[in-house]
Amino acid sequence: MNGNIQNILFYVQIIVCVLLVISILLQNRAEGLGKMFGGGGEVFRTKRGLEKFLYYFTISLIILLIVISLLIYKYSVV
């Protein structure tokens, strides 16, 4: 039983990792070399629509990945 749960958690962890990579790659990259030295002219910009969804989706995937990793550790130690 323990090995079965561990295998399921491994597969779920792989799926979450792939989704996390995709959501990070889809996010807007407004940072450039000019912004690093104070250029760009944009002081503040709010996230809206898909950008806001991807931001919160990425955070939730990170939390889910941490929880799954802790569960895998718990079931492997027992």
C-alpha positions as CSV (number, residue, x, y, z in Angstrom):
1,M,0.0,0.0,0.0
2,N,2.8,2.4,0.9
3,G,4.6,1.8,-2.4
4,N,1.4,2.4,-4.4
5,I,0.8,5.8,-2.7
6,Q,4.4,6.7,-3.3
7,N,4.2,5.8,-7.0
8,I,1.1,7.9,-7.4
9,L,2.8,10.9,-5.6
10,F,5.8,10.5,-7.9
11,Y,3.6,10.7,-11.0
12,V,1.6,13.7,-9.6
13,Q,4.9,15.4,-8.8
14,I,6.1,15.0,-12.4
15,I,2.9,16.5,-13.7
16,V,3.1,19.4,-11.3
17,C,6.7,20.0,-12.3
18,V,5.8,20.1,-16.0
19,L,2.9,22.5,-15.4
20,L,5.2,24.7,-13.3
21,V,7.8,24.9,-16.0
22,I,5.1,25.8,-18.6
23,S,3.5,28.4,-16.4
24,I,6.9,30.1,-15.7
25,L,7.8,30.1,-19.4
26,L,4.4,31.7,-20.3
27,Q,4.8,34.6,-17.9
28,N,5.6,38.1,-19.3
29,R,9.2,39.1,-19.4
30,A,9.1,42.9,-19.2
31,E,12.5,43.0,-17.5
32,G,15.3,44.1,-19.8
33,L,18.8,45.4,-19.6
34,G,17.5,49.0,-19.7
35,K,15.3,48.4,-16.6
36,M,18.3,47.2,-14.7
37,F,20.0,50.6,-15.0
38,G,16.9,52.6,-14.3
39,G,15.4,53.0,-17.7
40,G,12.0,51.9,-19.0
41,G,9.8,54.7,-17.6
42,E,7.3,52.3,-16.0
43,V,7.0,52.9,-12.3
44,F,4.2,50.6,-11.4
45,R,2.0,48.2,-13.4
46,T,-0.8,46.0,-12.2
47,K,-1.3,42.4,-13.3
48,R,-4.6,41.8,-15.1
49,G,-6.4,38.9,-16.8
50,L,-4.2,36.0,-17.9
51,E,-1.1,37.5,-16.4
52,K,-2.7,37.6,-13.0
53,F,-4.0,34.1,-13.4
54,L,-0.6,32.7,-14.4
55,Y,1.0,34.5,-11.4
56,Y,-1.3,33.0,-8.8
57,F,-1.3,29.6,-10.7
58,T,2.5,29.5,-10.5
59,I,2.4,30.3,-6.7
60,S,-0.2,27.5,-6.1
61,L,1.8,25.0,-8.1
62,I,4.9,25.8,-6.1
63,I,3.0,25.2,-2.8
64,L,1.5,22.0,-4.2
65,L,5.0,20.8,-5.2
66,I,6.3,21.4,-1.7
67,V,3.4,19.6,-0.2
68,I,3.8,16.6,-2.5
69,S,7.5,16.5,-1.9
70,L,6.9,16.4,1.9
71,L,4.4,13.7,1.5
72,I,6.8,11.6,-0.6
73,Y,9.4,12.1,2.1
74,K,6.9,11.1,4.8
75,Y,6.0,7.9,3.1
76,S,9.5,7.0,2.2
77,V,10.8,7.3,5.8
78,V,8.1,5.1,7.3
